[in-house]
Amino acid sequence: MDATKKPLQISPELGVYAERHGVFQTLQRMLQCLLVDRPQDPIQYMIDHFKKENDEVPRIFLLGPPVSGKLSIAKLLCDQINANLLTLDNMLADGKSESAGEIQKLKAKDQDIPNTLWAKLILEWLSKTDCIKRGWVLVDFPKTREQAIAIQDIGIAPEHVVILDAPDTVLIERNLGKRIDPITKEIYHTIFNWPTSTKIQNRLEKPIGITEEETVKRLLEYRRFSHGVLNSYIKKYHIINADQPSVDVFSQVSCGLLLREALAAETKFGEAIKPYVESRQPVPDVMVMKCMSQRLSKLDCATQGWVLHGFPQDVVQAEMLKDAGFLANRVYFMEVPDDVVIERLSMRMVDPITGKRYHSIYKPAPNSEVYRRCKVNPKDFEENVQKALEMYHANVSELEQFYKPVIRVNADQDPHTVFEYIESCIVKPLPKQTNVFI
């Protein structure tokens, strides 16, 4: 990077190398451990740390209001990632733990349990070899900012804080249908998770404290303290709507948007591409690549990453992108049947007065007056969509081979489901490359 030239431009190879070898994550984790443990010999500490080879194991807090499904999701998650499931109940059930014994005595006397004692109990479990090697998911703790500070003070720091949430009305209704198996302690629901076995159905019991009044009281208590917990993990938490998954906004660097920005800036480059844009002719690949290189070399793209949408469109563009040093670490192919694509595009329209978008099937105009004044973009005419599809199909196989392995996404489903699948592939670390010598 040349710090004397503005704007700052960072070599794209830097980010590619760093992510391929996990440099950023390693440095972040190492600095975190050093600040928490403050060893007398930092160099030897770092050497011992690397020998543990456990930087990539999951360390997750799974939080949320009552009845948000934390335990059910945690069980599925632990099965999938082979991590240890930790709850306050199962940690307290360990008869060998000194901290658990102290807590049980205080609970028997109905006394308040110090946050430092909870933190000590959790640290005992997280220090076990199995948790160090396989990682862990801690459910429903911390519940307050004071508890969060207590566990931070002794060096407990998660990599991810996942918060399941839903409207209170949904949670109250969900809680009323909860049932528990007195033998296995498994939790079922009259609507969402009813057992198929008649024997189990007959022995299910209604848990204590699931009346509407009790549920409202617990929800109010959760809401009162939840903001303090969020502020404790402000850069790590991710909220998921337990009733309808929430959609975060992807930061995208769209090729078409970049060209329009260059045109609006009235630069020399903008003047060069102006004739192509005005005549609706494709901008030459060389010019497109120049625009892309300028944008992707900026500091924000180098430090925060980037998402390219609709580019490259063929192998020639992909080769140019690679030669310029911009290598994608994940390539998604959104798969949708042609008839669905045509239906989605050819039936959409825009109100030229309000600027609002409508669709004949999914989002009709509110009244006939609005419908009559709506316009369809010529590029969305069925024949033009068909041409675009033919061009896509002519290049997609070669692109898939070029970027192999790729991630295929079934985009013919609910947008929230599509988003969460894509997000799961982003959060999951890239597989390590290993050298094989024969």
N, C-alpha and C positions, 0 to 999 in steps of 0.2 A: 504494500500500500504506500502510495506517495502522499505524505502528509502535507506537502507544499502546494499541492494542486487541489482546487475546489471545483465541483463537489468531490468529496472523498470517494474513491472507488477501490473496492477490495477485490482481489483476485478470486474468481469463483472456485478455484481449486482448494482454497482454504476451508470453506464450508464443507465441501465434499469430503476432504480428508478427515476433518474433525468429526463429522457424523459417522463416517465409515468405521472409525476407530473409537468412537464414544469419548472423544477428548473432553468436550464441554461437560458432559454428565459426570465424568470421572473427576474433573477439577472441582466442580460444584460440590460433589459429595465429599471429596477430600477436605476442602476448605470448611465445610459444615462440621465434619468430625473433628478437625483440628480446633475449631473455635469452641466446640462443646467440651471436648476431653482435655484440651490444653496440656498435652504431654510434655514431660521434661526434655525428652529427646525427640523432636518432631521428625527428624530424618528416619530414625529407626521405626517410629510409629507409622510413618507412611509405608515403609517397606513391609512391616507386619500387616498393614491394612491391605496392601495389594495381594499378599499371600492368602488372605481369606477368600478372595474371589467371590465375594457376595454382594458386590455393588449393584448387580442387576436384579436381585431378588425383590419381589413386591413388598412394599411397606405402605399399607393402605389403611386409612380411617374411613369407615362407612357410617355416616351419621344421618339424622333425619328425625322428623316428628314421630310420635306413636303411630303405629299401624301403617307406616309408609313402606313396609316390606323389607326392612333392612336385613333381618336374619335370613329370609328366603333368598334374597339376592346374594348375600354373603356366602351362603352354602354353595350356590351355583358357581360363584366366582372362584371359591377355593378349590372346587372340584376341577375347574377348567385350568387354573394356573398352578395347581398343586401346592397351595400355600396353607398355612395353619389358620384355622378359624378361632379367634379369641373373643370371648364375651366375659363380662364381669361374673356371670353365674358360673361358667365352667372354670374360671380361674379361682373363684372362691371355693369350689368343690374339691380342690386339691388339698388333701389333709396334711401334706408334708410342708406346705408353705407357712412360714412364720407370719408373714404379713397377712395371709388369708385368715389365720387363726385370730390375730388381733382384730381384724375387721368383723369377724363373726361374733366375737365377744361384745364389741361395741354395738352391733346390730341387735344382739340379744337384749342389751340394756336400753335399746331405743335411743342411743346417743349418736350425735353427728360424727361422721367419719372424716378425719382430716384429709385434705386433697393430697398432701405429701404421702400419706399412707397408701392411697389408691395408686399414686405414681410409683411407689416402691414395689407394690404387687405387680404392676404391669411390667416394670423393668425386670423383675425376676423371670417372668415368662419370656420376654423378648431376648433375654440373655441365654436362653436355652439353645443348645446346638441345633435342634430342629428348626427353630425360628430363624436362627442366623443363616442356615443353609437354604431353607425353602421359602423364607419370607412369611408374612403374616397379614391378616385382615382383622383389624380391631373394630368391633361393632359397638356403636352407641356410647362411645367415650372419646373425648371429653364432652360434657354436657354444658359446661360453663367456661367463661374466660379464665377464671381462677384455676380450674382443673387443667386447662390448656397450658397455662403458665407453669404449673407445677410439674407437668411431664416434660415441658421444654427445658426447665431448669436442670433436669437430670439427664438430658441428652436424648430424649425420645422425639424423633422428628420423622414424620411420614413423607413418602415421596408424592402421594396423592391423597387428597381429601375429597371423597365423594359424598354428596349430600342428596338424598332422595327426598323429594318434597311433592306436595299436592295440595289443592284447596282444602280448607278445613271441613267443608261440607262433604267432600268425597271421603276424607279420612274418618269422619264420624259415621257415615253410612257403612263404610268398609268394616269398621270395628264392631258394629252391631251383628255382623254375620260371622264373627270369629268363633271357632270351636277348637277344643284341645283334647287330645287323646291322653287320658290320665295314666296310661301305662307307658307309652313311648315318649310322651310330652311333645309329640309332633303337633303343629298348628295347622288347622284346616279352615276352610271358609265355605259357607253355604252356597255361594255363587261361584267364586273364582277357583276354589281348590277343594272340591268335595270328593272324599275317597270312594273308590269303586267297590271296596269290600263292605258288604252289609254288616259283617261282624264289627268292623271299625266304626261304621256309621252309628250303630246302636249304643256304643260306649262313649261316644263323644260328649263332652260337657261344655257348658257355657262358662268361660272364664270369669273370675271375679273382676269387677271394675270396668265392664265394657258398656255400661249404661251411657246414654247420651250426656248426662250431667258429668259423670266421671271422665269421659273422653274429652269434653270441652275443657275441664279443669286441667288435664294433662297437656292439652294443646296450648292453653294459655301460658302455662309454665314453660313449655318449650320455646314459644315465641319470645318470651321475656328474656331468655338467655342466649338465644341462637345468634344474635348479631355479635355478641362478644366472642363467640367461637369463630365466626366467619372472619372477624377482624384479626384473629390470631393466626389465621392461615390464608391471608388475603391473596397471596400469589399462588396458592396451591389448590384451592377448592374448586370443585366443579359441581354445579347444581343440575340435577336431572329431575324433571317432573315425573313423579311416580305414577301419575294418572295419564298424562300425555307427554311423551318425551319432548323436552325443549330443544329448540334449534338455535345454535350459536351461529354467528356470521363468519363465513370463511373470508379471509383476506385473499382476494384474487388479483392477479395481474393479467388482465385480459388483453390479448393481442389487439383486438379491434379498438378497445378503449385507449390503448397506448397510442395508436395511430391518430385517433381523433384528438388526443391531448397535444400531440406534436403539431397537428394542423392548426389547432386553436392558438398555440404559442407563437405562431407566425415566425418561426425560426427558418434558417436556410433549409433544414431538412423538411420542415413543414411545407415550404414552398415547393420542394422537389416532389413530394407525394400528392400535392394538391390536384394536379391534372387527373391522376388515377382515381382519386376519391370522387371528384366531381363527375367524372364520366362513368362511375360505378364499375371500373375495371380493377382487377386484382393488383395490389401493390407488389412489385417484384420482390422475390425472396431476399435479395441482397439488402434492399432498403428496410424490409421488415426486420431482418436480423440485426441491422445497425440500431434500429429503435429498441429492440429487445435487449441488446448488449448494454446500451446506455442505461436502461432502467434496472436491469438485474444486477448491475455492478454498483449500484448506489448502496450506501451504508445500511439503510433499513432492510433491504433484501438480503444483504450479506449476514446481518446479525439476527434478523427475525425470520428469515426464510421467505419463500414465495410459492404461489399456486398459479400455474398457467392453465388457462381455460381456452380450449379451441385451438391450441398450438402445441406442437407441430401438427400439420394436417397430412403430411406425407413423409416418406423416408428422407427425401432430399432436405426438407426443413429440419428433420430430426438430426441428420448428419451435421448440418450447419450449426445447430445448437450445441451438439457434442464437441465439434471442433473449436467452438468459442469457449469451451470449458464449463458450460452450464449443464450439469448432469442431475436429472431428477432422481430422488431416492425412492419415490413411489409413483407408479403410473397406474391410473385407474381408467378402465373402459366401462362407461355407463351403457348397459345393454337394455334396449327397449325395442319391442317389435315395430316394424315399419308402420303398420296401420295405427298404432298408438301414437307414434311421432306425428303422423299426418293429422290425426284427430286433435292432438294437443296444439299444433301450430296453426293449421288452416282455419280453426274456429275461434281463434283469439282476435280481439279487437281492442281499440283504444278510443276513449272519448276525447276528441280534439279540444274540447272546452275545459274539462277538469283535469285531463291527463290520466284519468284512472283507466286501468286495464280490466277487460271482461273476457269471458269465454262463454260460448253458446251453451255448453254443457255444465262445466264446473263452477262458473261464476257469471250467471246471466246478468244482463243490464237490469237495473232496478225497475224500469218502466219502459213503455214503448217509445216515449219521447227520446230518452237517452239512447235506446237501441237504434233508432233511425239515424241519429247523427254520428254513431260510431263508425270508425274507418278501420279497414284491414290493411296492414303493411303489405305492399306488393311482394316482398320476399316470402310472405306467409301463404301466398296463393298455392294451391295444391300442386300445380305443375312445377313450381319453383322448389317446393319442399322435396318433391320426388327427385328432382335433379341433384339437390344437395345430398340426398340419401344415396343416390347412385355413385356420386363422387366419394362419399365416405366409405361405402362398401368396397370400392375399387382399391382403397389404400389401407384399410384397417388390418388386413392380414399381415402385410409387410411391417406395419407399425408394431403390431403385437410381437412379431419375431425380433424386431430391432430392440425393443425394450424388455424382452423376456427376462425374468418372469414378471407378468403384469397381474393386476388385481381386477377381477371382473365383478361388477356390481349390478345386481338386478334393480334397475331404476324404475321398473314398472310396478311400484308399490308406494306405500305411504312415504312422503318426503322425510318424516321424522325417522322412520325405520332406515331409509337410505343414509341419512346423515349419521345416525348412530353407528352403522356398520363402517362407514368411511372413517369416522372418528376413532373407532376401536383399532383400525389398521394403522392410524397415525400414532396413537398412544403406545401401541406395542412396539418395542425396540426392533430395529432391523436385525435380521439373522447375521451372526458373525461369519465372516468368510474364513475358511480354513484352507491351508495349502496341503495338497496331497502329493507326495513324492512316490513315484513308482520306480 
